[in-house]
Amino acid sequence: MFSKKILVTGCNGQLGLSLQKLYEAFPCYEFRFTDKHNLDITDEKALQNIFEAERFYAVLHFAAYTAVDKAENEQEMCRAINTDATKNIACLCEKHSAKLIFISTDFVFDGSLSTPYLPTDKTNPLSVYGLTKEQGEQAVLTYCNKSLVIRTSWLYSEFGNNFVKTMQKLGKERENLNVVFDQVGTPCYAEDLAKVVLLCLEKDFSRRILHFSNEGVCSWYDFAKKIMALSDINCKIRPIRSAEYPTDALRPSFSVLDKADIKQFLNIEIPYWEESLIKCIKILGK
């Protein structure tokens, strides 16, 4: 029996590394892990070559330009990765009859709602990053029939740079930290998302959007407080408004995602955000 080949882009990001912890439990798949060093996704010819050389059953497109503030001044690079490369991957998946799972973001929304965002809700990105990811979504859904977009929010893990690791580092260095309390959403542990992506591989889908994060709601202030408490770090967290912490890119003030569709699609329960945070902090160590 031949295993089904799966191309993974961005394999050394948070989600890619989290997937590598889990993939051996899926022996029916043969994973081809790639990052910018062995596959430049902005090189259309390189993409064509790898698709022609290997018949992929599916592509897990994790690679992205994610430096939200830098993107405001690096628009061309951000668009080349998040939009143009994504369109090329979508077209090649369609040509070669491969499934495509594309990871997107809560930044496609403007945060003006006060109830959790449905996959069908109107997008209105406030930043270059959000706009290029929205355009990537549109390319995926337009050019690839067997496509699935999974939007997530506030991604963290034991890998790479993220809010949890930054808070632990700064909390050990400082007596107090100011953290915004007027941006509300839900954290997502990358390993939980990686499990969901692997489950989606088993399913049939066509031009669909789903939402995934952990369960519950918190502000960045609440998130930071819980990180310090679970890490036994004695650092006082002070709540501030986002206006007191200006950034180059605007962030949505409310980005809680409605996950009813994905729970029904996969018949799963989703862990509460604090439960997954406990797991991650245990791995990171105090």
C-alpha positions in Angstrom: 0.0 0.0 0.0 1.3 3.4 -1.0 1.2 6.2 1.6 -0.3 9.5 0.6 2.2 12.3 0.2 1.6 15.5 2.1 3.5 18.7 1.4 4.0 20.9 4.4 5.2 24.5 4.0 6.5 26.5 6.9 7.6 23.4 8.7 9.8 25.2 11.2 7.1 27.6 12.4 5.1 27.1 15.5 2.4 25.0 13.8 4.8 23.1 11.6 7.0 22.0 14.6 3.8 21.1 16.5 2.7 18.9 13.7 6.1 17.2 13.7 5.4 16.0 17.2 2.2 14.3 16.0 2.6 13.1 12.5 4.0 9.6 13.3 0.6 8.6 14.6 -0.6 8.9 11.0 1.5 6.3 9.1 -0.9 6.4 6.1 0.7 9.7 5.2 4.2 10.5 4.0 5.1 14.0 5.0 7.4 16.2 3.0 8.4 19.0 5.4 9.7 22.2 3.8 10.7 25.7 4.9 12.3 28.7 3.2 15.7 27.0 3.1 14.6 24.1 0.9 11.5 25.5 -0.8 11.1 29.2 -1.7 7.4 29.5 -2.1 7.7 32.8 -3.8 9.6 31.1 -6.6 6.8 29.9 -8.9 9.2 27.6 -10.9 10.4 25.9 -7.7 6.8 25.2 -6.7 6.0 23.8 -10.2 9.0 21.5 -10.0 8.1 20.0 -6.6 4.5 19.4 -7.7 5.6 17.7 -10.9 8.3 15.6 -9.1 6.0 14.3 -6.3 2.3 13.6 -6.6 0.9 15.2 -3.4 -2.4 14.0 -1.9 -2.6 17.3 0.0 -0.8 20.5 0.9 -0.7 21.9 4.4 0.1 25.6 3.7 1.5 26.9 7.0 4.2 29.3 5.6 3.4 32.9 6.1 4.8 36.4 6.7 3.6 37.0 10.3 5.6 40.1 11.4 2.4 42.1 11.8 4.0 45.5 12.5 6.9 45.1 10.1 4.4 44.3 7.4 3.2 47.9 7.3 6.6 48.8 5.9 7.3 45.6 4.0 4.1 45.4 2.0 5.6 43.9 -1.1 7.3 41.0 0.8 4.2 40.4 2.9 2.0 40.2 -0.2 4.5 38.0 -2.1 4.4 35.4 0.6 0.8 35.6 2.0 -1.1 36.3 -1.3 0.9 35.6 -4.4 2.6 32.4 -3.3 -0.6 31.2 -1.8 -2.4 31.8 -5.2 0.3 29.8 -7.0 0.0 26.9 -4.5 -3.8 26.9 -4.9 -3.5 26.8 -8.7 -1.0 23.9 -8.5 -3.2 22.0 -6.1 -6.1 22.3 -8.5 -3.9 21.3 -11.5 -2.6 18.2 -9.7 -5.9 17.3 -7.9 -4.5 17.9 -4.4 -6.3 18.9 -1.3 -5.3 22.3 0.2 -5.5 23.4 3.8 -4.6 27.0 4.4 -4.1 28.6 7.8 -5.5 32.1 8.1 -6.0 34.5 10.9 -8.5 36.6 13.1 -6.7 39.6 11.6 -9.1 39.4 8.5 -11.7 40.9 10.8 -11.9 44.5 12.1 -13.1 43.5 15.6 -16.3 45.6 15.5 -18.6 42.7 16.5 -19.4 41.9 20.1 -20.4 38.2 19.4 -18.1 35.5 18.2 -17.2 35.7 14.5 -18.7 33.1 12.3 -16.8 31.8 9.2 -19.4 33.6 7.1 -19.1 37.0 8.7 -17.9 39.9 6.6 -14.1 40.5 6.6 -12.6 43.9 6.9 -8.8 43.7 7.8 -7.2 46.7 9.5 -3.6 45.9 8.6 -1.4 44.9 5.7 -0.9 41.5 7.3 -4.6 41.0 7.6 -5.3 42.2 4.1 -2.7 39.9 2.5 -4.1 36.9 4.5 -7.6 37.8 3.4 -6.4 37.9 -0.2 -4.7 34.6 0.3 -8.0 33.1 1.5 -9.8 34.4 -1.6 -7.1 32.9 -3.9 -7.4 29.5 -2.2 -11.2 29.4 -2.4 -11.2 30.8 -6.0 -8.5 28.6 -7.6 -8.7 25.3 -5.7 -11.8 23.2 -5.4 -10.7 20.8 -2.7 -9.7 23.7 -0.4 -10.2 24.5 3.3 -9.3 27.7 5.1 -8.8 27.4 8.9 -8.7 30.8 10.7 -7.1 30.8 14.1 -6.1 33.4 16.7 -3.4 34.2 19.3 -1.3 31.2 18.4 1.4 30.1 20.9 3.5 27.0 21.6 6.8 25.9 23.1 8.4 26.8 19.7 9.5 30.0 18.1 8.6 33.5 19.3 5.1 34.0 20.8 3.3 35.9 23.6 3.7 33.1 26.2 7.5 32.9 25.8 7.8 36.7 25.6 5.8 37.2 28.8 7.9 34.5 30.6 11.2 36.2 29.5 10.1 39.8 30.4 8.4 38.7 33.6 11.8 37.3 34.8 13.5 40.5 33.9 11.1 43.1 35.2 9.1 43.8 38.3 6.0 45.0 36.4 4.6 45.0 32.8 1.9 46.9 31.1 -0.5 44.7 29.0 -3.6 45.8 27.0 -6.9 44.8 28.4 -9.2 46.2 25.7 -8.3 43.6 23.0 -10.3 40.4 23.6 -10.0 37.0 21.9 -9.0 33.5 22.6 -5.5 31.9 22.7 -4.8 28.9 20.5 -2.2 26.2 21.5 -0.5 25.2 18.2 -0.5 21.5 19.1 -4.3 21.6 19.4 -4.5 23.2 16.0 -2.1 20.7 14.5 -4.3 17.8 15.7 -7.3 19.4 14.0 -5.4 19.9 10.8 -4.5 16.2 10.7 -8.1 15.2 11.4 -9.2 17.5 8.5 -6.9 15.6 6.1 -9.2 12.6 6.6 -12.3 14.6 5.5 -13.7 15.8 2.2 -14.2 19.5 1.8 -14.7 22.0 -1.0 -14.0 25.8 -0.8 -14.8 25.8 3.0 -13.9 28.2 5.8 -13.7 26.9 9.5 -12.6 28.6 12.7 -10.4 27.1 15.4 -8.9 28.3 18.7 -9.2 27.0 22.2 -12.4 27.6 24.1 -13.2 30.6 26.2 -12.5 34.3 26.1 -9.8 36.6 27.6 -8.0 39.8 27.1 -4.2 40.0 26.6 -4.1 41.2 30.2 -5.9 38.1 31.5 -3.7 35.9 29.4 -0.5 37.6 30.7 -1.8 37.3 34.4 -2.4 33.5 33.9 1.0 33.0 32.3 2.8 34.6 35.3 0.7 32.6 37.8 1.3 29.3 36.1 5.0 30.0 35.6 5.5 31.1 39.3 6.9 34.4 38.1 6.4 37.3 40.5 5.8 40.2 38.1 3.0 42.6 38.5 0.8 42.9 35.3 -0.9 46.3 34.9 -3.9 46.7 32.5 -3.6 49.5 30.0 -5.7 50.6 26.9 -4.3 49.8 23.5 -4.1 53.6 22.8 -1.4 53.7 25.5 0.7 51.1 23.6 0.7 52.3 20.0 1.8 49.9 17.3 2.4 50.3 13.5 -0.5 47.9 12.7 -4.0 48.1 14.1 -5.3 45.0 15.8 -9.0 43.9 16.0 -10.3 44.8 19.5 -12.5 41.7 19.5 -11.5 38.5 17.7 -13.3 35.6 19.4 -14.0 33.0 16.8 -17.2 30.8 16.7 -16.1 27.2 16.4 -19.4 25.4 16.2 -18.8 24.4 12.6 -15.5 22.7 13.1 -16.7 20.9 16.2 -19.6 19.5 14.2 -17.4 18.8 11.1 -14.8 16.7 13.1 -17.1 15.6 16.0 -14.6 17.0 18.6 -14.5 18.8 21.9 -12.0 21.7 22.1 -9.9 22.3 25.2 -10.4 25.4 27.4 -7.6 27.9 26.8 -6.3 27.6 30.4 -6.0 23.8 30.2 -3.9 24.0 27.0 -1.8 26.8 28.5 -1.0 24.6 31.5 0.3 21.9 29.1 2.5 24.3 27.2 4.0 25.8 30.4 4.8 22.4 31.8 6.7 21.6 28.6 8.5 25.0 28.7 9.4 24.5 32.4 9.2 27.3 34.9 
